[in-house]
Amino acid sequence: MKISDKYLKIVEWSDEDQCYVGTCPGLMSGGIHGDNEAKVYKELCSAVEEWIEIYQRDGKPLPVATAGKDYSGKFVLRVGKDLHKTLAVNALRKGKSLNSYCTTLLREESAEYRVE
């Protein structure tokens, strides 16, 4: 396995740019743009290799790997007192716990971006 395999590489269509955009969150800023999804991915992989070489050449530690990461299913979210109250009241109205209500909202909002 190459070091670059430890980093998540994403290629997606951008309506704003009207092309495919390839990114590697956590490792490199910016992205690779192009009209061909496969070519963008290939160029992205090359750019990731170059970024790793730059980190190594400069003696800087590589960022934490982003591919194959396990998630606990828990995270803390600070929302402010007013939003907390609104969410809690809405959860009560729906007959749900605050956790269940917020999970439903997050699931619905992120459905089109689901990562498997």
Buried (B, 14 or more C-beta within 10 A) or exposed (E): EEBBEBBBBBBEEEEEEEBBBBBBEBBBEEBBBBEEBEBBBBBBBEBBEEBBEEBEEEEEEBBEBBEEEEEEEEEEEEEEEEEEEEBBEBBEEEEBEBEEBBEEEEEEEEEEEEEE
